[in-house]
């Protein structure tokens, strides 16, 4: 198959630091190349890939201090895609909805994976207008929050099997990895660790919009609790040691998380997860095997006391059975074939 992968431009593919969507775009792209497909990646020019790379900008936007507004660059990205659209059997977008109007005439050869939430009040009117563009969900929870949308499939995110090494033992600390933002709950993670009497390491980026939350809520808690260590953003290469050394990953979210990539990154290291029951969490965490799904701080503290019941080898095994890049690519290949078959029938009718 001739496949275009279209990534957002905020991070390189794969990202050098934080970045979930671009990371998944990378894993899909490389696995499809490995399988012998002709893959073209539309992304920032500093991306690294075995596919053919068509850059829309020289470097990723988030770490470029001269960039103030990402929208013009993404319009240029769609223009680059349009210039080459006739070359592909399938165009797979990871850019949410910015491409829909321009690519409407090609909608039957497109697939759009929605990596964000599907329950926002501004979305229904948009998807009521664009009813026929196939969508992929990354969890059934994300899909069920908008049942009328044109979902083609649910395909769970996956990681390359050997990306993160299994760690059979832990150093005893709890871990938080992600963004310093209210919906991710780093302040709650600190409270859980403090009450459980366990050290906590926070590896997270702080976006400008979340700076007040960090300064007013999270940073005072870090300073007030000697067992809490804030590390900041870490690279992909540092994740294995950080997650593998943790007794558990804390994931105390308070929003409908569409997937939660960090959970399966922890699983790959053999590290279980203590997560709040929201969004995709009950789908991703196998209760009592890869972690505990809890309802609040008290339950999370109790779960921290039960971590000895979990087998880190079983955690890794569940990752291999459910969340590898190979399984993700299997899911997308099925959708691509269906799209190509339907597109072919439409051409015959025309």
Secondary structure, DSSP 8 states (H G I E B T S, - for coil): -EEEEE--SSS-SS-SSS-HHHHHHHHHHHHHHHTT-EEEEEEETT---SSEEEEEESS-STT-TT---SHHHHHHHHHHHHHHGGG-SEEEE-STTTTTTTTGGGGGGEEEE--S-S--TTHHHHHHHS-SS-EEESSHHHHHTTTTS-EEEE----B-TTSS---SS--SEEEEEEE-SGGGTHHHHHHHHHHHT--EEEEEE--GGGHHHIIIIIHHHHHH-TTEEE-----HHHHHHHHHTEEEEEE---S--S--HHHHHHHHTT-EEEEES-TTHHHHS-BTTTEEEESSHHHHHHHHTTGGGS-HHHHHHHHHHH-BHHHHHHHHHHHHHHHHHHHHHHHHH-
